[in-house]
Amino acid sequence: MDVIAAFGLSASAGLNAYIPMLVVSLLARFTGLIELSGGWRALESWWVIGVLLVLSLVEFFADKIPAVNHINDIIQTFIRPTAGAILFAASANVITEIHPILSMIAGLLVAGGVHAVKSLVVRPAVTVTTAGVGDVPISVMEDVIATTLSVLSVLIPILVAIILVILSVWLIWWISNRATKNQAQS
C-alpha cells in the first residue's frame, strides 16, 4: 500500500469508521494484499475483527433510524477522525518513511474533513429537502461508497486518487451553487 491508499482509507473512514478498518483487518488477515507492520498487526487479531464486525453492524443500523442517526453522527465526530488517523498511519507506514505522528495527523484531517462535510452539509441538506425520507438511502449509499473506496484503495490506489479529486471538485461546485442560490433567494 502507499500514501494514496492511506488517503483513500482515511477518506472512507470519514463516511463510516468501521468499514475501512474491517476491510484492512480482513485483507491483512486473509490475503497478501496488506502487510501490516509492528503494532498495527493487532488489526489482524480475531478479537479486533470481531469487535469491528459488531461495531459495523451497530453503526449500520443506528444510521438508518431517524433521530438515532443524528446522535450517531455526533458520537462519530470523535470516532471517524480517529479511525482515519489509525488507517492512514497503519497503511502509510508500510511503504513510506512518513513519521507516524504526521501520518496520524493527515488521516485525522482527511477523515475529519469528510465527516464534517457529510454531517454538516450533505446530511442536513438531504434531511431538509426530503423531509427525512432520503436519509436511509443516503446512509446506504455512504456505506456502499465506504466499502468500495476501502477495497479500491488497496487494490487500485490511483483510481481512488482520481475519484477523490472528481468528488472534491463536484462537492466544491455543489456547495458553491447552493450558496449562490441562497444569496439569490435572500
C-alpha positions in Angstrom: 0.0 0.0 0.0 1.1 3.6 -0.4 0.2 7.1 0.6 -2.7 7.2 -2.0 -4.2 4.1 -0.4 -3.8 5.8 3.0 -5.7 8.9 1.8 -8.5 6.6 0.3 -8.8 4.6 3.5 -8.9 7.6 5.8 -11.5 9.3 3.5 -13.6 6.2 3.7 -13.4 6.3 7.5 -14.9 9.8 7.3 -18.1 8.1 6.0 -18.0 5.1 8.2 -15.3 4.4 10.8 -15.6 0.7 11.0 -16.0 -0.5 7.3 -12.5 0.5 6.2 -10.9 -0.8 9.4 -12.7 -4.1 8.9 -11.6 -4.2 5.2 -8.0 -3.6 6.2 -8.2 -6.2 9.0 -9.7 -8.9 6.8 -7.4 -8.2 3.9 -4.4 -8.3 6.2 -5.5 -11.5 7.9 -6.6 -13.5 4.8 -4.6 -12.1 1.9 -1.2 -10.9 1.0 -2.6 -7.6 -0.3 -1.8 -5.8 3.0 1.2 -6.5 5.2 0.8 -4.6 8.5 4.0 -4.0 10.5 4.7 -3.6 14.2 1.9 -2.8 16.5 -0.5 -2.4 13.5 -0.6 -6.2 13.3 -3.1 -6.1 16.1 -5.7 -5.2 13.4 -5.4 -8.8 12.2 -6.5 -10.3 15.5 -9.7 -12.3 15.6 -10.8 -10.1 18.6 -10.3 -6.9 16.6 -12.1 -8.4 13.6 -15.0 -9.5 15.8 -15.3 -6.1 17.5 -15.1 -4.3 14.2 -17.8 -6.5 12.7 -20.1 -5.9 15.7 -19.4 -2.1 15.6 -20.0 -2.1 11.8 -23.4 -3.7 12.3 -24.3 -1.3 15.2 -23.4 1.7 13.1 -25.2 0.3 10.0 -28.5 0.0 11.9 -28.1 3.2 14.0 -27.5 5.2 10.9 -30.8 4.0 9.4 -33.1 5.0 12.3 -34.4 8.6 12.2 -33.1 10.8 15.2 -30.7 8.0 16.2 -28.7 8.7 13.1 -28.1 12.3 14.2 -26.9 11.2 17.6 -24.7 8.6 15.9 -23.2 11.4 13.8 -22.4 13.4 16.9 -20.7 10.3 18.5 -18.9 9.5 15.3 -17.4 13.0 15.2 -14.7 11.7 17.5 -14.5 8.1 16.2 -14.3 8.7 12.4 -11.3 11.0 12.5 -9.6 8.6 15.0 -10.2 5.7 12.6 -8.9 7.8 9.7 -5.7 8.5 11.7 -5.2 4.8 12.5 -5.8 3.7 8.9 -3.5 6.4 7.4 -0.7 5.6 9.9 -1.1 1.9 9.5 -1.1 1.9 5.7 1.3 4.8 5.0 3.9 3.3 7.5 4.1 0.1 5.5 5.9 1.6 2.5 6.9 5.2 3.2 9.2 7.0 5.6 6.4 9.3 6.8 6.6 9.8 10.6 3.7 8.0 12.3 2.6 11.3 14.0 2.4 13.1 10.7 0.5 10.1 9.2 -2.0 10.2 12.0 -2.5 14.0 11.7 -3.1 13.6 7.9 -5.6 10.7 8.5 -7.3 12.7 11.2 -7.7 15.7 8.9 -8.9 13.7 5.9 -11.4 11.6 7.8 -12.5 14.6 9.9 -13.0 16.7 6.8 -15.1 14.1 5.1 -17.1 13.5 8.2 -17.7 17.3 8.6 -18.9 17.7 5.0 -21.2 14.6 5.5 -22.6 15.6 8.8 -22.7 19.4 8.5 -23.5 19.9 4.8 -24.8 16.8 2.9 -27.0 15.1 5.6 -28.8 18.2 6.7 -29.4 19.2 3.1 -30.8 15.7 2.4 -33.0 15.8 5.6 -34.4 19.2 4.8 -35.0 18.7 1.1 -36.6 15.2 1.5 -38.3 15.7 5.0 -36.1 12.8 6.2 -37.2 10.3 3.6 -33.8 10.5 1.8 -31.7 9.8 5.0 -31.8 6.0 4.7 -31.0 5.7 1.0 -28.1 8.3 1.5 -26.9 6.2 4.5 -26.9 3.0 2.4 -25.1 4.9 -0.4 -22.4 6.1 2.1 -21.9 2.5 3.3 -21.5 1.3 -0.3 -19.1 4.1 -1.1 -17.1 3.5 2.1 -16.8 -0.2 1.3 -16.0 0.3 -2.4 -13.5 3.1 -1.6 -11.8 0.9 1.0 -11.4 -2.0 -1.3 -10.3 0.1 -4.2 -7.8 2.0 -2.0 -6.0 -1.3 -1.5 -6.4 -2.8 -5.0 -6.2 0.3 -7.3 -5.0 3.3 -5.3 -4.5 5.5 -8.4 -8.2 5.1 -9.3 -9.1 6.2 -5.8 -7.0 9.3 -6.2 -8.9 10.2 -9.4 -12.2 9.5 -7.7 -11.3 11.7 -4.7 -10.3 14.6 -7.0 -13.5 14.3 -9.0 -15.6 14.1 -5.8 -13.8 17.1 -4.3 -14.4 19.2 -7.4 -18.0 18.2 -7.6 -18.5 19.0 -3.9 -17.0 22.4 -4.2 -19.2 23.1 -7.2 -22.3 21.9 -5.3 -21.6 24.0 -2.2 -20.9 27.0 -4.4 -24.1 26.5 -6.3 -26.1 26.2 -3.1 -24.5 29.4 -1.7 -25.4 31.2 -4.9 -29.0 30.0 -4.8 -29.3 31.0 -1.1 -28.0 34.5 -1.9 -30.4 34.9 -4.8 -33.3 33.9 -2.5 -32.3 36.4 0.2 
